[in-house]
Amino acid sequence: MPKLSNRPPQYKQCGKYAVVYIAGKRIWLGLYGSDESQQEYARIIAESKSNPTFSLQGTKDITLYEVAIAYLDHAERRFGKSHYENYRTALKYATDLYGHRPVDEFSPLKLTTVRDEMVRAKGEDWCRNTINRNVDRVRTALSWGVSRELVDVRTLHALRELKPLPKRTPGTFDHKKRRPVPVDAIRRTLLYLPPVVMAMVQIQWLIGCRPSEIFNMRVGEIDRDYAPGLWSYTPEHHKTKQKIMME
């Protein structure tokens, strides 16, 4: 997909008409020098700045690859590295098979084929739930494409009819259910831990957070005067911040 320049496209003359070129696409504005053409130019520039996929709108046969690249550009700017990498991996399976086909030809049967390829290639490494999540990531990218008028909403509605892989699907596996560590084992282990690690284990035990969330704690984010006998921890960044903002 053509990259947009950081400089705004120029208002140009073509015969007696005004035009602007965006990502190689010529857009007619009206009579050159007229107020109407200047207003149309201002509108198009504003829309192209707010929507990086502006040049694709109205294009016939937008491909799955173009939508995937546009979504990944969006994800790279808006979300963290892990989010971007997860979607890049999922979308690669779809674009390897159908990337150069029109996106609105991407049907539930084609998505099933993509999923089957995930099972064949990664069934020993990815559990069933991971494969289902990656299929959902493909649908999420196309849902974003609908919001940018790149994908027909009927295409997305059809893809949503594909049900998740059920348990005991051939070629897949499920992780064993994780069980809590016995309390007595935690208490006996605490006796052998250095003070900082001991405190980290105790905090995780009390609030049930992930180890990474303990590692990310900073002294300046802890209010020790919150209330008598109570401390308050407010992280500077929260992993669901972007999701809350989108909602």
PASEBA-1860 file (N, C-alpha, C; in nm, 3 decimals):
! residues 247
1> MPKLSNRP> 0.085/-0.119/0.000/0.000/0.000/0.000/0.088/0.124/0.000 ~ 0.062/0.222/-0.085/0.146/0.341/-0.090/0.148/0.413/0.043 ~ 0.263/0.465/0.080/0.279/0.539/0.204/0.247/0.687/0.179 ~ 0.180/0.748/0.274/0.150/0.890/0.261/0.270/0.972/0.307 ~ 0.298/1.082/0.236/0.407/1.170/0.275/0.366/1.252/0.395 ~ 0.465/1.298/0.473/0.437/1.386/0.586/0.394/1.524/0.538 ~ 0.435/1.562/0.416/0.395/1.690/0.359/0.256/1.678/0.297 ~ 0.171/1.780/0.316/0.037/1.771/0.256/0.045/1.775/0.104
9> PQYKQCGK> -0.036/1.696/0.034/-0.037/1.699/-0.113/-0.072/1.839/-0.164 ~ -0.015/1.876/-0.276/-0.031/2.011/-0.328/-0.157/2.027/-0.413 ~ -0.210/2.145/-0.409/-0.320/2.187/-0.497/-0.259/2.217/-0.633 ~ -0.300/2.143/-0.737/-0.236/2.156/-0.868/-0.339/2.184/-0.978 ~ -0.285/2.226/-1.092/-0.371/2.256/-1.207/-0.356/2.148/-1.313 ~ -0.470/2.105/-1.369/-0.469/2.009/-1.478/-0.568/2.063/-1.582 ~ -0.513/2.132/-1.686/-0.601/2.202/-1.779/-0.667/2.317/-1.708 ~ -0.799/2.326/-1.715/-0.869/2.433/-1.645/-0.924/2.388/-1.509
17> YAVVYIAG> -0.887/2.267/-1.469/-0.937/2.211/-1.343/-0.827/2.200/-1.238 ~ -0.869/2.197/-1.113/-0.777/2.177/-1.000/-0.781/2.030/-0.958 ~ -0.664/1.977/-0.923/-0.654/1.837/-0.880/-0.559/1.828/-0.761 ~ -0.568/1.718/-0.691/-0.473/1.685/-0.585/-0.443/1.536/-0.597 ~ -0.319/1.499/-0.576/-0.278/1.359/-0.586/-0.249/1.306/-0.446 ~ -0.318/1.202/-0.408/-0.297/1.139/-0.277/-0.265/0.992/-0.300 ~ -0.144/0.953/-0.258/-0.098/0.814/-0.273/-0.114/0.766/-0.418 ~ -0.084/0.855/-0.513/-0.091/0.818/-0.654/-0.230/0.827/-0.714
25> KRIWLGLY> -0.327/0.865/-0.636/-0.465/0.872/-0.684/-0.500/1.018/-0.714 ~ -0.546/1.047/-0.837/-0.582/1.184/-0.876/-0.727/1.212/-0.837 ~ -0.747/1.323/-0.769/-0.881/1.362/-0.724/-0.912/1.499/-0.784 ~ -1.024/1.507/-0.855/-1.066/1.631/-0.920/-1.137/1.720/-0.818 ~ -1.105/1.851/-0.821/-1.158/1.943/-0.721/-1.257/2.044/-0.777 ~ -1.253/2.067/-0.906/-1.338/2.169/-0.967/-1.253/2.264/-1.048 ~ -1.310/2.378/-1.088/-1.236/2.476/-1.167/-1.117/2.529/-1.088 ~ -1.003/2.535/-1.155/-0.880/2.580/-1.089/-0.895/2.726/-1.042
33> GSDESQQE> -0.859/2.750/-0.915/-0.864/2.884/-0.858/-0.998/2.922/-0.800 ~ -1.103/2.841/-0.820/-1.235/2.876/-0.768/-1.244/2.850/-0.618 ~ -1.335/2.921/-0.553/-1.356/2.901/-0.409/-1.401/2.758/-0.381 ~ -1.484/2.702/-0.469/-1.534/2.566/-0.450/-1.419/2.465/-0.451 ~ -1.323/2.484/-0.544/-1.211/2.389/-0.551/-1.120/2.402/-0.429 ~ -1.105/2.525/-0.379/-1.023/2.545/-0.260/-1.089/2.481/-0.137 ~ -1.221/2.492/-0.127/-1.293/2.430/-0.016/-1.285/2.278/-0.024 ~ -1.298/2.225/-0.147/-1.290/2.080/-0.165/-1.150/2.031/-0.132
41> YARIIAES> -1.049/2.107/-0.170/-0.910/2.073/-0.138/-0.889/2.069/0.013 ~ -0.940/2.169/0.084/-0.925/2.174/0.230/-0.993/2.054/0.297 ~ -1.113/2.019/0.246/-1.184/1.905/0.302/-1.106/1.776/0.283 ~ -1.056/1.753/0.162/-0.984/1.629/0.131/-0.856/1.619/0.212 ~ -0.784/1.731/0.227/-0.661/1.729/0.307/-0.692/1.696/0.452 ~ -0.799/1.755/0.506/-0.837/1.728/0.645/-0.873/1.581/0.663 ~ -0.950/1.524/0.568/-0.989/1.384/0.579/-0.869/1.291/0.564 ~ -0.777/1.326/0.475/-0.660/1.239/0.455/-0.568/1.241/0.576
49> KSNPTFSL> -0.562/1.353/0.648/-0.479/1.361/0.768/-0.539/1.279/0.882 ~ -0.672/1.280/0.895/-0.736/1.209/1.005/-0.754/1.061/0.976 ~ -0.743/1.021/0.849/-0.765/0.882/0.812/-0.656/0.837/0.714 ~ -0.555/0.762/0.763/-0.445/0.719/0.675/-0.491/0.630/0.559 ~ -0.611/0.572/0.567/-0.659/0.485/0.460/-0.750/0.560/0.363 ~ -0.748/0.693/0.371/-0.835/0.774/0.286/-0.819/0.740/0.138 ~ -0.694/0.719/0.093/-0.668/0.696/-0.048/-0.727/0.564/-0.099 ~ -0.759/0.472/-0.007/-0.816/0.344/-0.049/-0.967/0.350/-0.063
57> QGTKDITL> -1.031/0.446/0.003/-1.176/0.452/0.002/-1.226/0.478/-0.140 ~ -1.329/0.404/-0.177/-1.385/0.417/-0.310/-1.311/0.339/-0.416 ~ -1.200/0.275/-0.376/-1.123/0.194/-0.470/-1.190/0.058/-0.488 ~ -1.199/0.011/-0.609/-1.257/-0.121/-0.633/-1.157/-0.229/-0.599 ~ -1.206/-0.340/-0.551/-1.124/-0.459/-0.526/-1.006/-0.431/-0.432 ~ -1.034/-0.364/-0.322/-0.931/-0.350/-0.218/-0.894/-0.490/-0.171 ~ -0.767/-0.519/-0.160/-0.725/-0.655/-0.127/-0.716/-0.675/0.024 ~ -0.719/-0.803/0.063/-0.703/-0.838/0.203/-0.567/-0.789/0.253
65> YEVAIAYL> -0.466/-0.799/0.169/-0.332/-0.753/0.208/-0.332/-0.604/0.240 ~ -0.398/-0.523/0.159/-0.402/-0.379/0.184/-0.471/-0.347/0.315 ~ -0.581/-0.416/0.344/-0.651/-0.394/0.471/-0.563/-0.437/0.588 ~ -0.495/-0.551/0.573/-0.409/-0.601/0.681/-0.295/-0.504/0.710 ~ -0.230/-0.453/0.605/-0.120/-0.358/0.623/-0.170/-0.229/0.688 ~ -0.287/-0.182/0.643/-0.343/-0.060/0.701/-0.374/-0.080/0.849 ~ -0.431/-0.197/0.883/-0.462/-0.223/1.024/-0.335/-0.233/1.108 ~ -0.231/-0.300/1.056/-0.107/-0.314/1.131/-0.039/-0.178/1.151
73> DHAERRFG> -0.047/-0.090/1.052/0.004/0.046/1.071/-0.069/0.115/1.186 ~ -0.200/0.096/1.189/-0.281/0.153/1.297/-0.242/0.091/1.432 ~ -0.228/-0.041/1.437/-0.195/-0.110/1.562/-0.056/-0.070/1.613 ~ 0.037/-0.052/1.521/0.174/-0.014/1.562/0.176/0.124/1.626 ~ 0.094/0.215/1.574/0.088/0.350/1.630/0.009/0.355/1.760 ~ -0.095/0.274/1.769/-0.193/0.291/1.877/-0.168/0.199/1.997 ~ -0.112/0.080/1.972/-0.100/-0.018/2.078/0.045/-0.058/2.102 ~ 0.065/-0.146/2.201/0.198/-0.191/2.237/0.254/-0.293/2.140
81> KSHYENYR> 0.383/-0.324/2.159/0.453/-0.414/2.068/0.390/-0.553/2.066 ~ 0.352/-0.606/2.185/0.297/-0.741/2.190/0.165/-0.748/2.113 ~ 0.082/-0.645/2.126/-0.044/-0.640/2.053/-0.017/-0.644/1.902 ~ 0.076/-0.560/1.859/0.110/-0.554/1.717/0.161/-0.689/1.666 ~ 0.252/-0.752/1.740/0.311/-0.878/1.696/0.207/-0.990/1.690 ~ 0.115/-0.993/1.786/0.010/-1.095/1.785/-0.076/-1.083/1.659 ~ -0.113/-0.961/1.625/-0.197/-0.941/1.506/-0.117/-0.965/1.379 ~ 0.009/-0.926/1.378/0.091/-0.950/1.259/0.102/-1.099/1.230
89> TALKYATD> 0.121/-1.179/1.336/0.132/-1.324/1.319/0.002/-1.383/1.265 ~ -0.110/-1.343/1.326/-0.239/-1.397/1.282/-0.271/-1.358/1.138 ~ -0.248/-1.232/1.104/-0.282/-1.185/0.971/-0.191/-1.243/0.863 ~ -0.069/-1.281/0.901/0.021/-1.340/0.803/-0.036/-1.470/0.745 ~ -0.102/-1.550/0.830/-0.163/-1.674/0.780/-0.272/-1.644/0.679 ~ -0.349/-1.536/0.703/-0.456/-1.500/0.609/-0.401/-1.442/0.480 ~ -0.301/-1.354/0.491/-0.249/-1.289/0.370/-0.161/-1.383/0.288 ~ -0.097/-1.480/0.351/-0.018/-1.577/0.274/-0.106/-1.655/0.177
97> LYGHRPVD> -0.230/-1.681/0.218/-0.321/-1.759/0.134/-0.407/-1.672/0.043 ~ -0.456/-1.559/0.096/-0.556/-1.481/0.022/-0.522/-1.332/0.015 ~ -0.398/-1.295/0.043/-0.363/-1.154/0.051/-0.392/-1.072/-0.072 ~ -0.376/-1.129/-0.189/-0.393/-1.051/-0.312/-0.532/-1.069/-0.374 ~ -0.622/-1.130/-0.300/-0.761/-1.141/-0.344/-0.842/-1.024/-0.285 ~ -0.950/-0.981/-0.352/-1.034/-0.874/-0.295/-1.082/-0.912/-0.156 ~ -1.076/-0.817/-0.064/-1.108/-0.847/0.075/-1.252/-0.895/0.092 ~ -1.342/-0.844/0.006/-1.483/-0.884/0.020/-1.512/-1.022/-0.038
105> EFSPLKLT> -1.408/-1.088/-0.092/-1.421/-1.229/-0.129/-1.378/-1.321/-0.014 ~ -1.331/-1.262/0.094/-1.283/-1.342/0.208/-1.405/-1.393/0.285 ~ -1.435/-1.518/0.266/-1.558/-1.579/0.316/-1.530/-1.669/0.437 ~ -1.637/-1.717/0.505/-1.616/-1.810/0.616/-1.538/-1.935/0.576 ~ -1.559/-1.986/0.454/-1.483/-2.104/0.411/-1.334/-2.072/0.397 ~ -1.303/-1.952/0.349/-1.162/-1.912/0.338/-1.101/-1.893/0.477 ~ -1.178/-1.836/0.569/-1.128/-1.822/0.705/-1.108/-1.959/0.769 ~ -1.194/-2.054/0.736/-1.176/-2.191/0.785/-1.046/-2.250/0.731
113> TVRDEMVR> -1.016/-2.223/0.606/-0.891/-2.272/0.547/-0.770/-2.210/0.619 ~ -0.780/-2.081/0.651/-0.672/-2.015/0.725/-0.654/-2.080/0.862 ~ -0.765/-2.106/0.927/-0.758/-2.171/1.059/-0.700/-2.311/1.049 ~ -0.739/-2.386/0.946/-0.683/-2.521/0.927/-0.532/-2.515/0.906 ~ -0.487/-2.411/0.836/-0.343/-2.395/0.814/-0.272/-2.364/0.946 ~ -0.336/-2.285/1.033/-0.279/-2.260/1.166/-0.265/-2.390/1.245 ~ -0.369/-2.474/1.238/-0.365/-2.602/1.310/-0.254/-2.690/1.254 ~ -0.244/-2.694/1.121/-0.143/-2.780/1.060/-0.001/-2.734/1.093
121> AKGEDWCR> 0.020/-2.602/1.088/0.155/-2.549/1.105/0.195/-2.532/1.251 ~ 0.098/-2.498/1.337/0.132/-2.462/1.475/0.056/-2.543/1.579 ~ -0.011/-2.650/1.537/-0.093/-2.726/1.631/-0.018/-2.783/1.749 ~ 0.113/-2.808/1.734/0.192/-2.860/1.845/0.238/-2.750/1.940 ~ 0.235/-2.625/1.893/0.284/-2.513/1.973/0.172/-2.425/2.027 ~ 0.067/-2.409/1.947/-0.045/-2.325/1.987/-0.158/-2.412/2.039 ~ -0.208/-2.380/2.156/-0.324/-2.454/2.206/-0.450/-2.410/2.129 ~ -0.556/-2.482/2.150/-0.682/-2.454/2.077/-0.728/-2.311/2.101
129> NTINRNVD> -0.719/-2.262/2.224/-0.764/-2.126/2.254/-0.680/-2.021/2.181 ~ -0.550/-2.046/2.167/-0.464/-1.951/2.094/-0.505/-1.944/1.947 ~ -0.535/-2.060/1.888/-0.578/-2.061/1.749/-0.711/-1.986/1.734 ~ -0.803/-2.008/1.827/-0.930/-1.936/1.822/-0.908/-1.785/1.836 ~ -0.816/-1.746/1.924/-0.787/-1.602/1.941/-0.728/-1.543/1.814 ~ -0.643/-1.618/1.745/-0.583/-1.566/1.623/-0.686/-1.551/1.512 ~ -0.782/-1.642/1.507/-0.892/-1.626/1.411/-0.971/-1.500/1.444 ~ -0.994/-1.476/1.572/-1.065/-1.354/1.614/-0.986/-1.228/1.577
137> RVRTALSW> -0.851/-1.239/1.582/-0.769/-1.123/1.546/-0.786/-1.088/1.397 ~ -0.799/-1.190/1.313/-0.824/-1.164/1.172/-0.957/-1.090/1.156 ~ -1.059/-1.137/1.229/-1.190/-1.071/1.220/-1.184/-0.929/1.275 ~ -1.106/-0.907/1.381/-1.094/-0.773/1.438/-1.034/-0.676/1.337 ~ -0.933/-0.721/1.263/-0.872/-0.636/1.161/-0.974/-0.598/1.054 ~ -1.057/-0.693/1.014/-1.159/-0.663/0.914/-1.270/-0.576/0.971 ~ -1.299/-0.592/1.099/-1.397/-0.506/1.164/-1.349/-0.361/1.162 ~ -1.220/-0.342/1.189/-1.161/-0.208/1.178/-1.173/-0.159/1.034
145> GVSRELVD> -1.153/-0.249/0.937/-1.167/-0.212/0.797/-1.308/-0.165/0.764 ~ -1.408/-0.226/0.827/-1.547/-0.181/0.807/-1.562/-0.037/0.854 ~ -1.503/-0.006/0.971/-1.514/0.129/1.026/-1.444/0.233/0.940 ~ -1.350/0.189/0.855/-1.279/0.281/0.765/-1.334/0.274/0.622 ~ -1.448/0.207/0.607/-1.516/0.194/0.477/-1.427/0.127/0.374 ~ -1.347/0.030/0.418/-1.264/-0.049/0.330/-1.322/-0.188/0.307 ~ -1.407/-0.232/0.400/-1.464/-0.367/0.396/-1.615/-0.356/0.405 ~ -1.684/-0.436/0.325/-1.831/-0.440/0.331/-1.873/-0.506/0.461
153> VRTLHALR> -1.967/-0.445/0.531/-2.010/-0.499/0.660/-2.067/-0.639/0.645 ~ -2.121/-0.672/0.528/-2.174/-0.807/0.507/-2.063/-0.912/0.510 ~ -1.943/-0.872/0.467/-1.829/-0.964/0.474/-1.799/-0.999/0.618 ~ -1.797/-0.898/0.704/-1.769/-0.920/0.847/-1.878/-1.004/0.912 ~ -2.005/-0.974/0.882/-2.115/-1.050/0.941/-2.105/-1.198/0.903 ~ -2.067/-1.227/0.780/-2.053/-1.366/0.737/-1.939/-1.435/0.813 ~ -1.827/-1.366/0.830/-1.712/-1.425/0.899/-1.744/-1.457/1.046 ~ -1.832/-1.380/1.104/-1.868/-1.402/1.245/-1.950/-1.530/1.264
161> ELKPLPKR> -1.998/-1.587/1.154/-2.074/-1.712/1.164/-1.983/-1.834/1.186 ~ -1.852/-1.819/1.165/-1.760/-1.930/1.190/-1.743/-1.947/1.340 ~ -1.782/-2.063/1.390/-1.776/-2.090/1.534/-1.634/-2.129/1.577 ~ -1.600/-2.106/1.704/-1.467/-2.144/1.753/-1.445/-2.294/1.747 ~ -1.319/-2.334/1.740/-1.286/-2.477/1.748/-1.333/-2.533/1.880 ~ -1.407/-2.642/1.881/-1.451/-2.701/2.009/-1.339/-2.784/2.072 ~ -1.358/-2.823/2.196/-1.261/-2.908/2.264/-1.246/-3.041/2.189 ~ -1.124/-3.096/2.199/-1.089/-3.225/2.138/-1.094/-3.220/1.985
169> TPGTFDHK> -1.075/-3.100/1.927/-1.063/-3.092/1.782/-0.933/-3.161/1.740 ~ -0.936/-3.252/1.644/-0.814/-3.321/1.600/-0.704/-3.222/1.561 ~ -0.582/-3.250/1.607/-0.468/-3.166/1.575/-0.445/-3.052/1.672 ~ -0.535/-3.039/1.773/-0.519/-2.933/1.872/-0.509/-2.994/2.012 ~ -0.472/-2.910/2.105/-0.465/-2.954/2.244/-0.509/-2.841/2.336 ~ -0.541/-2.876/2.459/-0.576/-2.778/2.562/-0.480/-2.792/2.679 ~ -0.438/-2.678/2.733/-0.353/-2.683/2.851/-0.433/-2.735/2.970 ~ -0.365/-2.802/3.059/-0.430/-2.847/3.180/-0.468/-2.725/3.265
177> KRRPVPVD> -0.579/-2.737/3.335/-0.625/-2.627/3.417/-0.523/-2.599/3.527 ~ -0.487/-2.473/3.541/-0.390/-2.435/3.643/-0.453/-2.439/3.781 ~ -0.380/-2.499/3.872/-0.428/-2.510/4.009/-0.348/-2.415/4.098 ~ -0.409/-2.360/4.203/-0.335/-2.271/4.294/-0.227/-2.347/4.372 ~ -0.119/-2.276/4.401/-0.013/-2.334/4.483/-0.065/-2.350/4.625 ~ -0.043/-2.465/4.687/-0.090/-2.484/4.826/-0.035/-2.376/4.919 ~ -0.120/-2.326/5.006/-0.081/-2.219/5.098/0.039/-2.260/5.182 ~ 0.042/-2.384/5.229/0.153/-2.430/5.311/0.286/-2.425/5.236
185> AIRRTLLY> 0.282/-2.452/5.103/0.404/-2.446/5.023/0.454/-2.303/5.012 ~ 0.362/-2.208/5.002/0.401/-2.067/4.995/0.468/-2.025/5.125 ~ 0.406/-2.061/5.238/0.460/-2.020/5.368/0.598/-2.079/5.392 ~ 0.619/-2.203/5.354/0.749/-2.266/5.375/0.855/-2.207/5.283 ~ 0.813/-2.167/5.163/0.907/-2.109/5.068/0.951/-1.969/5.109 ~ 0.860/-1.893/5.168/0.892/-1.755/5.209/1.013/-1.750/5.303 ~ 1.035/-1.855/5.381/1.145/-1.858/5.478/1.282/-1.853/5.410 ~ 1.290/-1.891/5.282/1.417/-1.901/5.211/1.438/-1.789/5.109
193> LPPVVMAM> 1.345/-1.694/5.103/1.353/-1.587/5.004/1.419/-1.462/5.061 ~ 1.495/-1.389/4.979/1.547/-1.258/5.023/1.432/-1.162/5.046 ~ 1.452/-1.058/5.126/1.341/-0.969/5.166/1.259/-0.913/5.051 ~ 1.326/-0.865/4.945/1.252/-0.803/4.835/1.164/-0.906/4.764 ~ 1.221/-1.023/4.734/1.144/-1.127/4.667/1.031/-1.177/4.757 ~ 1.059/-1.186/4.888/0.955/-1.227/4.983/0.837/-1.130/4.979 ~ 0.867/-1.000/4.977/0.760/-0.900/4.973/0.681/-0.910/4.842 ~ 0.750/-0.936/4.731/0.682/-0.950/4.602/0.586/-1.068/4.602
201> VQIQWLIG> 0.628/-1.180/4.659/0.543/-1.299/4.666/0.422/-1.271/4.755 ~ 0.445/-1.204/4.867/0.334/-1.175/4.959/0.231/-1.083/4.896 ~ 0.280/-0.982/4.820/0.185/-0.891/4.754/0.104/-0.965/4.649 ~ 0.172/-1.047/4.570/0.101/-1.123/4.467/0.000/-1.218/4.530 ~ 0.036/-1.277/4.640/-0.052/-1.368/4.714/-0.177/-1.295/4.760 ~ -0.159/-1.170/4.809/-0.272/-1.095/4.864/-0.367/-1.042/4.756 ~ -0.311/-0.993/4.643/-0.397/-0.924/4.546/-0.420/-1.004/4.419 ~ -0.349/-1.117/4.401/-0.375/-1.204/4.286/-0.335/-1.148/4.152
209> CRPSEIFN> -0.232/-1.064/4.148/-0.189/-1.007/4.020/-0.084/-1.097/3.954 ~ -0.042/-1.060/3.833/0.062/-1.134/3.762/0.200/-1.093/3.813 ~ 0.300/-1.182/3.801/0.436/-1.145/3.842/0.487/-1.019/3.771 ~ 0.455/-1.004/3.642/0.503/-0.887/3.567/0.449/-0.758/3.627 ~ 0.327/-0.763/3.683/0.269/-0.642/3.742/0.340/-0.605/3.872 ~ 0.392/-0.705/3.942/0.473/-0.678/4.061/0.605/-0.614/4.019 ~ 0.668/-0.669/3.915/0.796/-0.615/3.868/0.782/-0.471/3.822 ~ 0.665/-0.433/3.770/0.646/-0.298/3.717/0.612/-0.195/3.823
217> MRVGEIDR> 0.592/-0.237/3.947/0.560/-0.142/4.054/0.677/-0.048/4.080 ~ 0.645/0.079/4.106/0.746/0.179/4.140/0.709/0.244/4.273 ~ 0.813/0.279/4.349/0.790/0.337/4.482/0.703/0.462/4.473 ~ 0.728/0.545/4.370/0.653/0.669/4.357/0.506/0.650/4.327 ~ 0.465/0.528/4.291/0.324/0.500/4.260/0.247/0.446/4.381 ~ 0.316/0.438/4.496/0.255/0.384/4.617/0.234/0.497/4.717 ~ 0.110/0.518/4.756/0.074/0.620/4.855/0.064/0.552/4.991 ~ 0.167/0.576/5.076/0.170/0.510/5.207/0.086/0.583/5.312
225> DYAPGLWS> 0.034/0.699/5.275/-0.051/0.777/5.367/-0.197/0.774/5.324 ~ -0.233/0.675/5.247/-0.368/0.667/5.192/-0.474/0.663/5.302 ~ -0.451/0.580/5.402/-0.542/0.566/5.516/-0.464/0.494/5.626 ~ -0.508/0.506/5.750/-0.436/0.439/5.859/-0.424/0.288/5.835 ~ -0.302/0.240/5.825/-0.279/0.097/5.806/-0.297/0.049/5.663 ~ -0.324/0.143/5.569/-0.346/0.104/5.429/-0.257/0.184/5.335 ~ -0.206/0.116/5.233/-0.132/0.181/5.126/-0.217/0.171/4.999 ~ -0.197/0.266/4.908/-0.270/0.266/4.781/-0.169/0.267/4.666
233> YTPEHHKT> -0.188/0.175/4.572/-0.099/0.167/4.455/-0.176/0.208/4.331 ~ -0.128/0.309/4.260/-0.190/0.355/4.137/-0.085/0.352/4.026 ~ -0.092/0.251/3.935/0.008/0.243/3.827/-0.004/0.360/3.731 ~ 0.111/0.403/3.679/0.111/0.513/3.582/0.043/0.471/3.453 ~ 0.068/0.346/3.413/0.006/0.293/3.291/-0.067/0.165/3.325 ~ -0.180/0.142/3.261/-0.256/0.019/3.283/-0.275/-0.050/3.149 ~ -0.264/-0.184/3.149/-0.268/-0.258/3.022/-0.400/-0.246/2.949 ~ -0.510/-0.214/3.019/-0.640/-0.201/2.951/-0.676/-0.056/2.924
241> KQKIMME> -0.578/0.036/2.939/-0.608/0.177/2.919/-0.662/0.204/2.779 ~ -0.598/0.145/2.677/-0.642/0.168/2.539/-0.782/0.115/2.517 ~ -0.812/-0.003/2.574/-0.945/-0.061/2.558/-1.051/0.027/2.621 ~ -1.022/0.080/2.742/-1.117/0.167/2.809/-1.140/0.293/2.728 ~ -1.031/0.349/2.671/-1.046/0.470/2.590/-1.130/0.445/2.466 ~ -1.115/0.328/2.405/-1.193/0.297/2.283/-1.339/0.278/2.316 ~ -1.369/0.224/2.435/-1.509/0.204/2.473/-1.577/0.334/2.508
END
